[in-house]
Amino acid sequence: MKKIIFVCKGNIHRSVIAEAVFRKILKKQNLTNEIAVSSYGIQGTMGTRPPKGMQLSDYPREWQISQPILQKFNIDITKHYFQTIAKGVIEDVDLVIAMDDEVHKESKNALVKQFPAYMDKIYCFYKFTDGKSIKDLSGNVDPSSHEQVIKYIYQTLHTKFLNILKLL
């Protein structure tokens, strides 16, 4: 079985949404026995603190804004709990998609800094888009920003699904 993971900073919002959307696409394409998908965060690695909450609903203001938008796109992330990325995870997967440059290569605990031996399977989300990363919404309470990010993840994964599979 091939394995794909999405990674963001806190594994609370962006990567979780990408995982949920991609899982639905796999199900629709009858590929759930061939491809597994999950999500992780880089917070809690290399001396950084893990997120305070374990899921988006632990952040009431952001949850209140995102929940109706997620429902609009039929995305359920209520059963997901934060997972910290680890070397064993990277070793075991076929494709890693970082949601932005900070997670990919810029932060002190970025994926390519933590796992340089696995750079050949680590990509940034913008590889599948018009060059736009998925903005971190931590602390953002602007409903239009939340809708824009959720919609962008949803649309990109639906339109670039085959491009992603080609990397496997």
C-alpha positions as CSV (number, residue, x, y, z in Angstrom):
1,M,0.0,0.0,0.0
2,K,1.2,3.5,-0.9
3,K,1.2,6.1,1.8
4,I,0.7,9.9,1.5
5,I,0.9,12.4,4.4
6,F,0.0,16.1,4.6
7,V,2.0,18.2,7.1
8,C,1.4,21.6,8.5
9,K,2.7,23.4,11.6
10,G,0.2,22.2,14.2
11,N,-1.8,19.4,12.5
12,I,-5.0,21.2,13.6
13,H,-6.4,22.8,10.5
14,R,-4.7,22.7,7.0
15,S,-3.1,19.3,6.9
16,V,-6.2,17.8,8.6
17,I,-8.5,19.3,6.0
18,A,-6.2,18.0,3.2
19,E,-6.2,14.5,4.7
20,A,-10.0,14.5,5.0
21,V,-10.5,15.8,1.4
22,F,-8.0,13.4,-0.1
23,R,-9.5,10.5,1.8
24,K,-12.9,11.2,0.3
25,I,-11.4,11.4,-3.2
26,L,-9.6,8.1,-2.7
27,K,-12.9,6.5,-1.5
28,K,-14.7,7.9,-4.6
29,Q,-12.0,6.6,-6.9
30,N,-12.1,3.1,-5.1
31,L,-8.4,3.5,-4.1
32,T,-8.7,3.1,-0.3
33,N,-7.1,-0.4,-0.5
34,E,-4.2,0.9,-2.5
35,I,-3.4,4.3,-1.0
36,A,-3.5,5.5,2.7
37,V,-3.5,9.1,3.7
38,S,-2.8,10.8,7.1
39,S,-1.6,14.1,8.5
40,Y,1.0,15.4,11.0
41,G,2.4,18.5,12.4
42,I,6.0,19.8,13.0
43,Q,5.1,21.4,16.3
44,G,6.6,19.5,19.2
45,T,9.7,18.7,17.2
46,M,13.3,19.9,17.7
47,G,12.6,21.7,20.9
48,T,9.4,23.4,19.8
49,R,6.2,23.2,21.8
50,P,3.3,21.1,20.7
51,P,0.1,22.9,20.0
52,K,-2.0,23.8,23.1
53,G,-5.1,22.1,21.7
54,M,-5.3,18.6,20.2
55,Q,-7.9,19.5,17.5
56,L,-9.4,22.6,15.9
57,S,-12.5,22.5,18.2
58,D,-10.0,23.3,21.1
59,Y,-9.7,26.8,19.6
60,P,-13.3,28.1,19.9
61,R,-13.0,31.2,17.8
62,E,-11.3,29.5,14.9
63,W,-13.6,26.5,15.2
64,Q,-16.7,28.7,15.2
65,I,-15.5,30.3,12.0
66,S,-14.3,27.1,10.2
67,Q,-17.1,24.7,11.2
68,P,-19.8,26.1,8.9
69,I,-17.3,26.3,6.0
70,L,-16.2,22.7,6.6
71,Q,-19.8,21.6,6.6
72,K,-20.5,23.5,3.4
73,F,-17.8,21.4,1.8
74,N,-18.9,18.2,3.6
75,I,-15.5,17.9,5.4
76,D,-15.5,16.3,8.9
77,I,-12.4,16.7,11.0
78,T,-14.0,16.2,14.4
79,K,-12.3,12.8,15.0
80,H,-8.8,13.9,14.2
81,Y,-6.3,14.6,17.0
82,F,-2.8,16.2,16.6
83,Q,0.0,13.9,15.6
84,T,3.7,15.0,15.7
85,I,5.8,14.0,12.7
86,A,8.7,11.6,13.5
87,K,11.5,9.9,11.5
88,G,9.6,6.6,11.6
89,V,6.7,8.2,9.8
90,I,8.8,9.8,7.1
91,E,10.7,6.5,6.5
92,D,7.4,4.6,6.1
93,V,5.6,6.9,3.6
94,D,5.9,7.4,-0.1
95,L,5.0,11.0,-0.4
96,V,5.0,14.0,2.0
97,I,3.2,17.2,1.2
98,A,4.0,20.3,3.3
99,M,1.3,22.9,3.4
100,D,3.7,25.9,3.1
101,D,7.3,26.9,2.9
102,E,7.7,27.3,6.6
103,V,6.8,23.7,7.2
104,H,8.7,22.6,4.1
105,K,12.1,24.3,4.5
106,E,12.0,27.6,6.3
107,S,11.4,27.0,10.0
108,K,14.0,25.7,12.4
109,N,12.1,22.4,12.5
110,A,11.1,22.3,8.8
111,L,10.7,18.9,7.2
112,V,13.8,19.1,5.0
113,K,15.9,20.2,7.9
114,Q,14.7,17.4,10.1
115,F,14.8,14.7,7.5
116,P,17.3,15.7,4.8
117,A,17.8,12.0,3.8
118,Y,14.2,12.0,2.6
119,M,14.1,15.2,0.6
120,D,13.2,13.3,-2.6
121,K,9.7,12.5,-1.3
122,I,9.0,15.8,0.5
123,Y,7.1,18.4,-1.6
124,C,5.4,21.7,-0.9
125,F,1.7,22.0,-1.6
126,Y,2.4,24.8,-4.1
127,K,3.9,22.3,-6.5
128,F,0.3,21.4,-7.4
129,T,-1.0,25.0,-7.5
130,D,-0.2,28.3,-9.2
131,G,2.7,28.7,-6.7
132,K,0.6,29.6,-3.7
133,S,1.3,28.0,-0.3
134,I,-1.6,27.4,2.1
135,K,-1.5,30.2,4.6
136,D,-1.4,29.2,8.3
137,L,-4.6,30.4,10.0
138,S,-3.5,30.1,13.6
139,G,-5.0,33.0,15.5
140,N,-6.8,34.3,12.4
141,V,-10.5,35.1,13.0
142,D,-11.3,36.5,9.6
143,P,-14.1,34.3,8.1
144,S,-13.1,35.1,4.5
145,S,-9.5,33.9,5.1
146,H,-10.8,30.6,6.5
147,E,-13.2,30.1,3.6
148,Q,-10.5,30.9,1.1
149,V,-8.0,28.4,2.6
150,I,-10.5,25.6,3.0
151,K,-11.9,26.2,-0.6
152,Y,-8.4,26.3,-2.0
153,I,-7.3,23.0,-0.4
154,Y,-10.6,21.4,-1.5
155,Q,-10.4,22.6,-5.1
156,T,-6.7,21.9,-5.5
157,L,-6.9,18.4,-4.3
158,H,-9.8,17.7,-6.5
159,T,-8.2,19.2,-9.6
160,K,-4.6,18.0,-9.0
161,F,-5.4,14.5,-7.7
162,L,-3.8,12.7,-10.6
163,N,-0.7,14.9,-10.5
164,I,-0.3,13.9,-6.8
165,L,-0.7,10.2,-7.6
166,K,2.0,10.5,-10.3
167,L,4.5,11.3,-7.6
168,L,3.9,7.9,-6.0
